[in-house]
């Protein structure tokens, strides 16, 4: 099986897309992340849902989670407000990791190896630099484990 054969349609957002809309898309569809593209449509990054959580939770609370209990719900609402003015590009790490992208003719094992090495919840599949679909880790596990059940 090849990556292009199992790639599925999947939401893709640009770096200048409003962050709140992207997060709404992720949460409403319960997606593990989104593929983020450059203005010309080339894949730039995978934005994992966990990165969004990391963006909205201030560093001082990440370092000392006990502070979260002290601040209360009103503070949590204010923290989430950061997303209102942010763009998707703002949510990406300063030093992005290697991009989980494979070619349409790469094998499922190559796909699994990239996802495992990069700890990515999804992988973009491209043909001549253009995204043709995405393979999520859950879909990959379904395909790999189906013969075992």
For each residue, the residues with C-beta under 8 A, 3 or more apart:
1: 5 6 107 108 143
2: 5 6 104 105 106 107 108
3: 6 7 102 103 104 105 106 107 108 110 111 123 125 135
4: 7 103 104 105 125 127 132 133
5: 1 2
6: 1 2 3 108 135 139 140 143
7: 3 4 104 125 132 133 134 135
8: 133 134 135 136 139
9: 133 134
10: 31 35 122 133 134 136
11: 25 29 31 34 35
12: 34 35 36 37 131 134
13: 17 21 22 25 34 35 36 37 47 88
14: 17 36 37 38 39 88
15: 36 37 38 39 44 87 88 89 92
16: 39 87 88 89
17: 13 14 21 22 87 88
18: 21 22 86 87 88
19: 22 23 52 83 86 87 88 90 91
20: 23 24 83 84 86
21: 13 17 18 24 25
22: 13 17 18 19 25 26 34 47 88 91
23: 19 20 26 27 52 83
24: 20 21 27 28
25: 11 13 21 22 28 29 31 34
26: 22 23 29 30 31 33 34 49 52
27: 23 24 30
28: 24 25
29: 11 25 26
30: 26 27
31: 10 11 25 26 34 49
32: 48 49 121 122 136 137 138
33: 26 46 47 48 49 51 120 121 122
34: 11 12 13 22 25 26 31 46 47 88
35: 10 11 12 13 43 45 46 47 122 124 131 134
36: 12 13 14 15 43 44 45 46 47 88 89 92
37: 12 13 14 15 40 41 42 43 44 131
38: 14 15 41 42 43 44
39: 14 15 16
40: 37
41: 37 38 130 131
42: 37 38 129 130
43: 35 36 37 38 99 101 124 126 131
44: 15 36 37 38 92 96 99
45: 35 36 92 96 99
46: 33 34 35 36 99 100 120 121 122 123 124
47: 13 22 33 34 35 36 51 52 88 91 92
48: 32 33 51 52 120 121
49: 26 31 32 33 52 53 121
50: 53 54
51: 33 47 48 54 55 91 92 93
52: 19 23 26 47 48 49 55 56 83 91
53: 49 50 56 57
54: 50 51 57 62
55: 51 52 82 83 86 90 91
56: 52 53 79 80 82 83
57: 53 54 61 62 68 79
58: 61 62 79
59: 62 63
60: 63 64 67
61: 57 58 64 65 67 68 71
62: 54 57 58 59 65
63: 59 60
64: 60 61 67
65: 61 62 68
66: 69 70
67: 60 61 64 70 71
68: 57 61 65 71 76
69: 66
70: 66 67
71: 61 67 68 75 76
72: 75 76
73: 76 77
74: 77 78
75: 71 72 78 79
76: 68 71 72 73 79 80
77: 73 74 80 81
78: 74 75 81
79: 56 57 58 75 76 82
80: 56 76 77 83
81: 77 78 84
82: 55 56 79 85 86
83: 19 20 23 52 55 56 80 86
84: 20 81
85: 82
86: 18 19 20 55 82 83 90 91
87: 15 16 17 18 19 90 91
88: 13 14 15 16 17 18 19 22 34 36 47 91 92
89: 15 16 36 92
90: 19 55 86 87
91: 19 22 47 51 52 55 86 87 88
92: 15 36 44 45 47 51 88 89 96
93: 51 96 97
94:
95:
96: 44 45 92 93 99
97: 93 118
98: 118
99: 43 44 45 46 96 124
100: 46 114 115 118 120 122 123 124
101: 43 123 124 125 126
102: 3 106 110 111 114 123 124 125 126
103: 3 4 106 125 126 127
104: 2 3 4 7 125 126 127 132
105: 2 3 4
106: 2 3 102 103 110 111 125
107: 1 2 3 110 111
108: 1 2 3 6 111 112 140 143 144
109: 112 113
110: 3 102 106 107 113 114
111: 3 102 106 107 108 114 115 123 135 140
112: 108 109 115 116 140 144
113: 109 110 116 117
114: 100 102 110 111 117 118 120 123
115: 100 111 112 118 119 120 121 122 123 137 140
116: 112 113 119
117: 113 114
118: 97 98 100 114 115
119: 115 116
120: 33 46 48 100 114 115 123 137
121: 32 33 46 48 49 115 136 137
122: 10 32 33 35 46 100 115 134 135 136 137
123: 3 46 100 101 102 111 114 115 120 134 135
124: 35 43 46 99 100 101 102 131 133 134
125: 3 4 7 101 102 103 104 106 131 132 133 134 135
126: 43 101 102 103 104 129 130 131 132
127: 4 103 104 130 132
128:
129: 42 126
130: 41 42 126 127
131: 12 35 37 41 43 124 125 126 134
132: 4 7 104 125 126 127
133: 4 7 8 9 10 124 125
134: 7 8 9 10 12 35 122 123 124 125 131
135: 3 6 7 8 111 122 123 125 139 140
136: 8 10 32 121 122 139 140
137: 32 115 120 121 122 140 141
138: 32 141 142
139: 6 8 135 136 142 143
140: 6 108 111 112 115 135 136 137 143 144
141: 137 138 144 145
142: 138 139 145 146
143: 1 6 108 139 140 146
144: 108 112 140 141
145: 141 142 148 149
146: 142 143 149
147:
148: 145
149: 145 146
